[in-house]
Amino acid sequence: METLESELTCPICLELFEDPLLLPCAHSLCFNCAHRILVSHCSTAKPLESISAFQCPTCRFVITLNHRGLEGLKRNVTLQNIIDRFQKAASSLGNSSSSSSVGVGVGVVSASSPNSPNNESRRCHQQQQPPPPSRLSPHSVSARGSPAALSLAVINANSAHHANGIVASNGNGICGTGGSGGSSKTSSSSVTASPVPSSAGTLAMSMEHQQQHQQHQQQQQVATLPPHLRALVGCQFCEQDPPREAIKTCVTCEVSYCDRCLRATHPNKKPFTTHRLVEPVPDTHLRGLTCLEHENEKVNMYCAVDDQLICSLCKLVGRHRDHQVTSLSERFDKLKAFQVSPGRVSEAVMEASKTSAAQTLENNLTNLVKRNSELENQMAKLIQICQQVEVNTAMHEAKLVEECDELVEIIRQRKQVIAVKIKESKVMKLRKLAQQIANCRQCLERSSALITQAENSLKENDHARFLQTARNVAERVAMATASSQVLIPDVNLNEAFDNFALDFSREKKILEGLDYLTAPNPPCIRDELCTASHDTITVHWTSEDEFSVTSYELQYTIYTGQTNFISLYNSVDSWMIVPNIKQNHYTVHGLQSGTRYIFFVKAINQAGSRNSEPARLKTNSQPFKLDPKTAHKKLRLSNDCLTMEKDESSLKKSHTPERFSSTGSYGSAGNVFIDSGCHYWEVLLGASTWYAVGVAYKSAPKNEWSGKNSSSWVFSRCNNNFLVRHNGKEQLLEASLQLRRLGVLLDYDANALSFWDAMNAQHLHTFHVSFLLPVAPTFMIWNKSLMLLSGLPVPDFVDDCSEQQLLDGIGVGGGGTLMCRSQESPYVLSTMKGCH
């Protein structure tokens, strides 16, 4: 039925064809609609009879008319007969019994929303354009203007069948007649696909109320549109391209018309007088939402199961067939009621509205309000920044004009100064040239007079007179010829200004490079050029913008193992700052020995500053020597106090409390006590096979082996056995018999004492000790000699292992493996009797 009706619908009036014309392109058109098309093309100066052609509204084929006009076109008699039969069939379906109510429902839906084959935007609602009496019965069932109500009628068709009721449409609503009495009852409760008891009747909304509600919403949307949207709407009925500007929009037809098309399609007579005309608005503001699954079908229901807007076809034949649905207005009232204060809504309504969707909506609205508040604050800040940008721009523009004016003034002044110098040089040169011209003129006059006198003498015929003057003239001519250089003045013919060279190429390049002064590029700390001692570090850096840098600033702090340099840099309190450095290097004094530091260099000029990448530099270990005051009397120390040797024949030394004194305790301590930092020293073992190296408190007993008490920690070798000893407990270790260079790393701040095979970069053991007092290096030997190397930088292999230990948060165990050992780790009692 739906397909059939769409084929019988006129593309202009969207009604069943009435007196259809058969066009040459094989399409059909109502006679009255064709006449209205011709009327829309004529003007006051052009009569209707002069229109000889028009376009088919379906295929745009040009229809040529003869002198008879529309009467010259053939009538589509076959189509008119089909329409008559269709009207009769639809009328019989509308009057059928309740047993065929489902079929009627299907017919209702099929006629609910016909679409124009030409332009969907030109569709008009049937309830606002009542058909003539001959076509009333099928469209009284179709009720095109109320798809929501019709769909609800179809959904409840099965339920009404069980209640022996008939579902019919009055054009604006659905009435359910329950029982034989035929009394009509309406309800706004949810509509479901399940059967409804006969006592409750058919559950449906009033179509008239829903239609008025939808039209009222459309009018509100039109009234709230901004003026600029209303002015940009074109006529949707014009055939010209581009269409003329629309002057009105028909809310009933959902079409915008220009002045000419409005007069042709909406004459001042019924039913068009009931159409509501408003200011022109875009088509999207009038159309309802369309179904996502069924094209050109408007949504008119709400699926409570899927929480989704659906159309009637979704409920009839789609996946929402068995779902509980409700009308849009009822769902709207429920969600809206939840937002009203409890004092204004009854308790029953409040309870019914507190659904999961409403709660979700309330939470989302709360978040949205909060978000809007944040956006408003952000927008206020952005506006403030924009205002500040305007102020800064005006300030910089004024500064630019001022600076350029100063440059122009300087150029003007220099131009005047240089022009004066050029004029002075000109006067001086012209004065000299004038003097030379005068000299040349005098010489020329004397030469000319001499030539004249000589010529006169040669012309003399009197012998006596000629002889009297000839000799004098000859002498003067000979003298003048011989001294020609003297007679000719020294004339400078160079007109150039040798002392002036107007070359402004350098200044031009500078002027061409005029621009904003930007912050200098970040400097780069050159690690390979940096040097360190036990208490100083000299930092070297380079900069690409040395000429634009006003000064440098050096910042440094102790490195605590923190890998996040940004957070470390933000902790301003821990940084030491050296400002106003003019060179590319600086030496920092008074640093802790054996300590890692983080350095930043900041390049500064008037435009700002930029920091270099952080550099980690470390001071060397604290240098120390063997203390002769603590050396055992049978130990001999070298003159530089860096070597100790077992010597039974050494001179007896006076006894002091600091000296190792017990028999067999051949030891000596360093001359320094360490209470902070990270320190590294090495011991050259030579051929010694019995020794002990470690650290001890000052209070450690001097009359027993180091490591036999709780105040000392040592690494020891006894012939072919290696061990560590503390508090009388010993632990065997695996080490190479070729161990010749023992490295000792004391990280006082990290509470760690480590021993290394320095030649093979192999870790031997680590004591984890919570040091309470300063400690001194201690050395014991029973054969051969030892040599001390102190003040050394921490080797890279030790540094890498220490950093890995900090990152992993674990200690270093024996044999080079990473494992955690606390101070209370159990040490097995030694069974090596030969070493005692």
Secondary structure by P-SEA (a helix, b strand, c coil): caaaaaaaccccccccccccccccccbbbbaaaaaaaaaaaccccccccccccccccccccbbbbccccccccccaaaaaaaaaaaaaaaaaaaaccccaaaaaaaaaaaacbbbbccccccccccccccccccccccccccccccaaaaaaaaaaaaaaaaacbbbbbcccbbbbbccccbbbbbbcccccccccccccccccccaaaaaaaaaaaaaaaaaaccaaaaaaccccccccccccccccccccccccccaaaaaaccccccccccccccccccccccccccccccccccccccccccccccccccccccccccbbbbcaaaaaaaaaaaacccccccaaaaaaaccaaaaaaaaaaaaaaaaaaaaaaaaaaaaaaaaaaaaaaaaaaaaaaaaaaaaaaaaaaaaaaaaaaaaaaaaaaaaaaaaaaaaaaaaaaaaaaaaaaaaaaaacccaaaaaacaaaaaaaaaaaaaaccccccccccccccccccccaaaaaaaaaaccccccccbbbbccccccccccbbbbbbcccccccccbbbbbbcccccccaaaaaaaccccccccccccccbbbbccccccbbbbbbbbbbcccccccccbbbbbbccccccccccccccccccccccccccccccccccccccccccccccccccccccccccbbbbbbbccccccccccccccccccccccccccccccccccccccccccccbbbbbbbbccccbbbbbbcccccbbbbcccccccccccccccccbbbbbbbbbcccbbbbbccccccaaaaaaaaaaaaaccccccccbbbbbccccccccccccccc
